[in-house]
Amino acid sequence: MTQDHAIETVTRSEICSLPAVRRIAAMLDLDPEAVVEGDPLPRGWQFILLGADTRRSLLRGDGFPGLGVRMPDLGLPRLLLGGRTVDYRHDIPVGSAVRRVSTLRNLARKDTPSGEMAVATVVHELHVPNIPAVALIETQTYLLLASSKAAASTESTAPAIAAEKSKVVVPDDTLLFQYSALGFNSHKIHIDRAYAREVEGFPDLVVNGGLVTLLLTEFLRTDLGLSPAGFRTRHLAPLFCGRPITLAADRQGDGWRLRAYNDMGIIAVEMELTTE
């Protein structure tokens, strides 16, 4: 059975502020002073413009504030990112005012063999002054799940990954905290180790899905010297704090296919993108 819920749209003003963008650079261990007002916001850094300001009393039980629109509970206490699609139309200048239109486009409850769940689709449009067309469209898909313990994960060593280009990163507590703080994301699985382990059954803090996306787009930008025109990600398995993630890239037709592998050599996130 599938039930559709009413659409909600929120329009608000943001500033692509120089201090905030410089903090992203610092988080990525880049020189913050290299960013100046008027520079194009690096593609992949738009998460700074998509945060919610949900009042603490209105947060979901898991602490998730929603991104642009408040995410309901529906009696389904677990929430995971399923994927996202981003289409870059124009660059966003650092320092510019941004009008954001966020829409909860669909919220559908489903009965599955694994139990009840819901799929929520949130669409963000970012507009900048003096450009009539939308600058960026980002569509995010979330899975709302019934209470249950996550599958156990065993320690392992990442095998060698065959790819045209690859690198290994190890996200630590500080990186997860800084990314969550910059996006004002209080989802407990990213910041509360006891909650992640004891309530949701994960072995450790879960790396933010948006952070993995950022690591992949930064890999593309800094290691391959490319800028995405658009991309689509699928989140297949969680990644955990303190465990190595292998980022891998291969050409695919006119675009690229990027993957993030967990420490057991399993694809956790897959990204298909086109470049300029």
C-alpha positions as CSV (number, residue, x, y, z in Angstrom):
1,M,0.0,0.0,0.0
2,T,1.3,3.4,-0.9
3,Q,0.0,6.6,0.6
4,D,1.0,10.1,-0.7
5,H,1.1,13.0,1.6
6,A,0.6,16.7,1.0
7,I,3.4,18.7,-0.6
8,E,5.2,21.3,1.5
9,T,7.2,24.2,0.1
10,V,9.5,26.6,2.0
11,T,11.1,29.6,0.5
12,R,13.9,31.4,2.3
13,S,16.9,33.6,1.9
14,E,20.5,32.4,2.4
15,I,23.8,34.1,2.1
16,C,26.7,32.3,0.6
17,S,29.0,33.9,3.1
18,L,32.7,34.1,2.8
19,P,33.3,33.0,6.5
20,A,31.2,29.9,6.0
21,V,32.9,29.0,2.8
22,R,36.3,29.5,4.3
23,R,35.3,27.1,7.1
24,I,34.5,24.4,4.6
25,A,38.0,25.0,3.1
26,A,39.5,24.7,6.6
27,M,37.5,21.5,7.2
28,L,38.9,20.0,4.0
29,D,42.5,21.1,5.1
30,L,42.6,23.7,2.3
31,D,43.9,27.3,2.7
32,P,40.8,29.3,3.8
33,E,42.5,32.6,2.7
34,A,42.6,31.3,-0.9
35,V,38.9,31.8,-1.1
36,V,37.8,35.4,-1.8
37,E,34.4,37.1,-2.2
38,G,33.2,36.7,-5.8
39,D,34.8,33.3,-6.4
40,P,32.4,30.6,-7.7
41,L,31.4,28.3,-4.8
42,P,33.1,25.0,-5.5
43,R,30.6,22.5,-6.9
44,G,29.8,20.1,-4.1
45,W,30.0,22.8,-1.4
46,Q,26.4,23.8,-1.7
47,F,25.4,21.8,1.4
48,I,26.2,25.0,3.4
49,L,23.1,26.6,1.8
50,L,20.7,23.7,2.5
51,G,20.6,23.5,6.3
52,A,17.4,23.7,8.3
53,D,16.7,25.9,11.3
54,T,14.2,23.6,12.9
55,R,13.5,24.5,16.5
56,R,15.0,21.9,18.9
57,S,11.6,21.1,20.3
58,L,10.4,20.1,16.8
59,L,13.3,17.8,16.0
60,R,12.6,14.1,15.2
61,G,13.5,11.7,17.9
62,D,16.8,10.8,16.1
63,G,17.7,14.5,16.1
64,F,17.4,15.0,12.3
65,P,16.2,18.6,11.5
66,G,15.4,18.0,7.9
67,L,17.1,19.9,5.1
68,G,15.0,22.9,4.1
69,V,11.7,21.3,5.0
70,R,11.1,19.6,8.3
71,M,11.1,15.8,8.0
72,P,8.1,14.2,9.7
73,D,8.3,11.1,11.9
74,L,5.3,9.0,10.7
75,G,6.1,6.5,13.5
76,L,9.2,5.4,11.6
77,P,12.2,6.4,13.8
78,R,15.1,5.5,11.6
79,L,16.2,7.7,8.7
80,L,18.9,7.1,6.0
81,L,19.9,8.9,2.9
82,G,19.0,6.9,-0.2
83,G,20.5,9.1,-2.9
84,R,20.7,12.5,-4.5
85,T,20.7,14.1,-7.9
86,V,22.4,17.5,-8.5
87,D,22.1,19.6,-11.7
88,Y,24.4,22.6,-11.8
89,R,23.1,25.4,-14.1
90,H,25.1,28.4,-13.0
91,D,27.8,29.1,-10.5
92,I,26.9,30.7,-7.1
93,P,29.3,33.5,-6.3
94,V,30.8,33.5,-2.8
95,G,29.2,36.4,-0.9
96,S,26.0,36.5,-2.9
97,A,22.4,36.3,-1.7
98,V,20.7,33.1,-2.5
99,R,16.9,32.4,-2.7
100,R,16.2,28.7,-1.8
101,V,13.0,27.0,-2.6
102,S,12.7,23.6,-0.8
103,T,9.8,21.3,-1.5
104,L,8.8,18.0,0.1
105,R,7.7,16.7,-3.2
106,N,6.5,13.2,-2.2
107,L,6.2,11.2,1.0
108,A,5.0,7.7,0.3
109,R,4.4,5.0,2.9
110,K,5.0,1.4,1.7
111,D,4.6,-2.1,3.1
112,T,7.6,-4.2,2.2
113,P,8.8,-7.7,3.1
114,S,11.2,-6.1,5.6
115,G,8.4,-4.1,7.2
116,E,6.8,-0.7,6.9
117,M,8.9,2.2,5.4
118,A,8.4,5.5,3.7
119,V,10.3,7.3,0.9
120,A,10.6,11.1,1.1
121,T,11.7,13.2,-1.8
122,V,13.0,16.7,-1.2
123,V,13.8,19.1,-4.0
124,H,15.9,22.2,-3.6
125,E,16.2,25.0,-6.1
126,L,18.9,27.7,-5.5
127,H,18.5,31.1,-7.3
128,V,21.0,34.0,-7.4
129,P,20.3,37.7,-8.2
130,N,20.4,38.9,-11.8
131,I,20.2,35.4,-13.3
132,P,16.6,34.5,-14.2
133,A,17.2,30.8,-14.5
134,V,17.7,28.5,-11.5
135,A,21.4,28.1,-10.5
136,L,21.2,24.6,-9.0
137,I,18.6,21.8,-8.5
138,E,19.3,19.2,-5.9
139,T,16.9,16.3,-5.3
140,Q,17.4,14.2,-2.2
141,T,15.7,10.9,-1.4
142,Y,15.4,9.7,2.2
143,L,14.3,6.3,3.6
144,L,12.2,6.3,6.8
145,L,12.4,2.9,8.5
146,A,10.9,1.1,11.4
147,S,12.9,0.6,14.6
148,S,15.4,-2.2,14.3
149,K,19.0,-2.9,14.9
150,A,21.4,-2.3,12.0
151,A,23.2,-5.3,10.6
152,A,26.5,-6.1,12.4
153,S,29.7,-5.1,10.7
154,T,33.0,-6.9,11.2
155,E,36.4,-5.4,11.2
156,S,38.4,-6.0,8.0
157,T,41.1,-4.5,5.8
158,A,40.2,-2.9,2.5
159,P,41.4,-4.9,-0.4
160,A,43.2,-3.3,-3.3
161,I,40.6,-1.5,-5.6
162,A,41.1,-1.6,-9.3
163,A,40.4,1.9,-10.7
164,E,41.9,4.5,-13.0
165,K,42.4,6.7,-10.0
166,S,41.9,6.0,-6.3
167,K,42.8,7.3,-2.9
168,V,42.1,6.3,0.7
169,V,40.6,8.7,3.3
170,V,39.8,8.0,7.0
171,P,37.0,10.3,8.4
172,D,37.5,10.9,12.1
173,D,35.3,12.4,14.8
174,T,36.4,15.9,14.1
175,L,35.5,15.7,10.4
176,L,32.0,14.4,11.2
177,F,31.5,17.1,13.8
178,Q,32.7,19.9,11.6
179,Y,30.6,18.8,8.6
180,S,27.5,18.3,10.8
181,A,28.0,21.7,12.5
182,L,28.5,23.5,9.1
183,G,25.2,22.0,7.8
184,F,23.5,22.4,11.2
185,N,22.7,18.6,11.1
186,S,22.0,17.2,14.5
187,H,21.2,13.6,13.4
188,K,22.4,11.6,16.3
189,I,23.9,8.7,14.3
190,H,26.7,11.2,13.2
191,I,27.4,12.9,16.5
192,D,26.3,10.6,19.4
193,R,28.3,7.4,19.5
194,A,26.2,5.9,22.3
195,Y,23.0,6.5,20.3
196,A,24.5,5.1,17.1
197,R,25.6,1.9,18.9
198,E,22.9,1.3,21.5
199,V,19.8,2.6,19.7
200,E,20.4,2.0,16.0
201,G,22.9,-0.9,16.4
202,F,25.7,0.6,14.3
203,P,29.3,-0.3,15.3
204,D,30.3,3.4,15.4
205,L,29.3,6.9,14.3
206,V,27.9,6.9,10.7
207,V,29.6,9.1,8.2
208,N,27.1,11.6,6.8
209,G,25.9,10.7,3.3
210,G,26.4,14.3,2.3
211,L,30.0,14.2,3.6
212,V,30.8,11.1,1.5
213,T,29.3,13.0,-1.5
214,L,31.6,16.0,-0.7
215,L,34.6,13.7,-0.5
216,L,33.8,12.3,-3.9
217,T,33.3,15.7,-5.5
218,E,36.5,17.0,-3.9
219,F,38.3,13.9,-5.2
220,L,37.1,14.8,-8.7
221,R,38.0,18.5,-8.3
222,T,41.4,18.3,-6.6
223,D,42.8,14.9,-7.8
224,L,41.3,14.8,-11.3
225,G,41.1,18.6,-12.0
226,L,37.4,18.3,-13.1
227,S,34.2,20.2,-12.3
228,P,30.9,18.4,-12.3
229,A,28.0,19.6,-14.5
230,G,25.7,17.2,-12.6
231,F,25.7,13.9,-10.7
232,R,23.6,11.2,-9.3
233,T,24.5,9.2,-6.2
234,R,23.1,6.0,-4.7
235,H,23.8,5.2,-1.1
236,L,24.0,1.4,-0.8
237,A,25.7,0.8,2.6
238,P,26.7,2.9,5.6
239,L,30.3,4.0,6.2
240,F,31.7,4.4,9.7
241,C,33.9,6.9,11.5
242,G,37.6,5.9,11.8
243,R,37.5,3.2,9.1
244,P,39.2,3.7,5.7
245,I,37.1,4.7,2.7
246,T,38.5,4.0,-0.7
247,L,37.5,6.6,-3.3
248,A,37.8,5.3,-6.9
249,A,37.1,6.9,-10.3
250,D,36.9,5.5,-13.8
251,R,35.9,7.1,-17.1
252,Q,32.4,6.1,-18.3
253,G,31.5,7.2,-21.8
254,D,31.4,11.0,-21.7
255,G,31.4,11.1,-18.0
256,W,32.9,9.5,-14.9
257,R,31.8,6.8,-12.4
258,L,33.0,7.3,-8.9
259,R,32.6,4.9,-6.0
260,A,33.3,4.9,-2.2
261,Y,34.2,1.5,-0.9
262,N,34.0,0.6,2.8
263,D,36.8,-1.2,4.7
264,M,35.5,-4.6,3.5
265,G,35.8,-3.6,-0.2
266,I,32.0,-3.2,-0.6
267,I,30.6,-0.3,-2.6
268,A,28.9,2.0,-0.2
269,V,28.2,5.0,-2.4
270,E,28.1,5.1,-6.2
271,M,28.2,8.3,-8.2
272,E,27.6,8.9,-11.9
273,L,28.4,12.3,-13.2
274,T,29.0,14.5,-16.2
275,T,31.8,17.1,-16.3
276,E,32.1,20.4,-17.9
